[in-house]
Amino acid sequence: MAAAITGRYPADSATESDTALGEEFWLVRPMVFTALHRSEDGAEHRDCFVDSDGVVRLPYGLASAETVTHWAELPTLPGGTTHLALGEDAQSALRNAWGARSLT
């Protein structure tokens, strides 16, 4: 799924005052939602989003420094019903998508 996160870059101390909060940003990343996730350190997380870097984020409003504000299911790949392809399946999905695209 696609999930939106927001935050602030740290203030650049060389060009901004010590009281500046930095620049606000929005970022949309592909993530998975899972009922149970175990981090590399063994911590257990429930009903959370996990990105490709292994960062665990909770839905907005829950107690977490990393939250997801909006999310949506990714669209299907062209010419199929698959939403996501990983590993070896990604190459054949890409070839199929390019083939479907050239037919339109």
N, C-alpha and C positions, 0 to 999 in steps of 0.2 A: 504494500500500500504506500501511498505518498502521504507523508506527514510533515506538517509545518511546525517549525520551532522558532522562537524569538529570543533575543538576548541583547547584550551590549558588549561591544568591543571595549577593552580597557582604554582609558584615556592615555594618550601619548604624552608622557610627562615632559618631553622636550618642547612640545608645542602647545600644550593645554595646561590650564591651571590645575592645581592639586584637587580642586573641588569638582572638576568636570567628571561627568559619568561616562564619557565615551560615546561612540556612535551606536544607535540602535540598529539592529538588523533582523530580517526575516529570512528564513532558509527553508526550502522544501527538499526533503530527502526521501529516498526509498527506505522503508523500514518494514519489519514484521511485527504483528501483534501476537502475543502469546499469553496463555493463562499462567504458565510457570516457566521461568528462566533462571538458570543457575549461572552466575558470573564465574570467571576464571578463579576468583578468590574464594569461591564456594558460597557466596551470598545468594540467597534465594529471593527472587522478585516475582510478584504475582500481578496479573493483568497489566502488562507493560508493553511498551514498544522497544524494539532493539534495532539499532542501525548496523550498518556493515562494519563499523569499527568496534562493535560490542558495547556501545554506550547505551545504557538503559534509561529510558525516559518514561515518565508516567503521564496519564492524561491530565490536562490542565485542571487546576483546582486542588490536586492532591499534593501532599507535602513532599516536594522534590525540587532540587536545584535545576534539574533538567526536565522540562515538561513539553508536551505536544499540545498545540493549541487547536489544530484542525487536522483532519485526516480523511482520505478517500481511497477507495479501491482503485488500483491501477487498471487502465483499460486493457482489453485483450490484445494480444499480438495480432497483426494483420493476417486475415485469412484463417483464424483459428479461434479456439475458446480458451487458450492458455494465457494467464496473466503474468507469469514469471518463468524464466528459464535460467537455470544455473549450471555451471560445470560444462560437461560435454554436450548437454542438451542445448546450450546457448548457441553453438555454431549452427546446428541444423535449424533451430528456430530463426536465426538470422537469415540463413539461406532461404527458408520458406517465406519470411517476411519480405525479402527483396523480390522474390518471385511473384508474390501476391501483389506487390506494389507495381511491378512492371505490367501486370495484367489490367490495371485500372487506367 
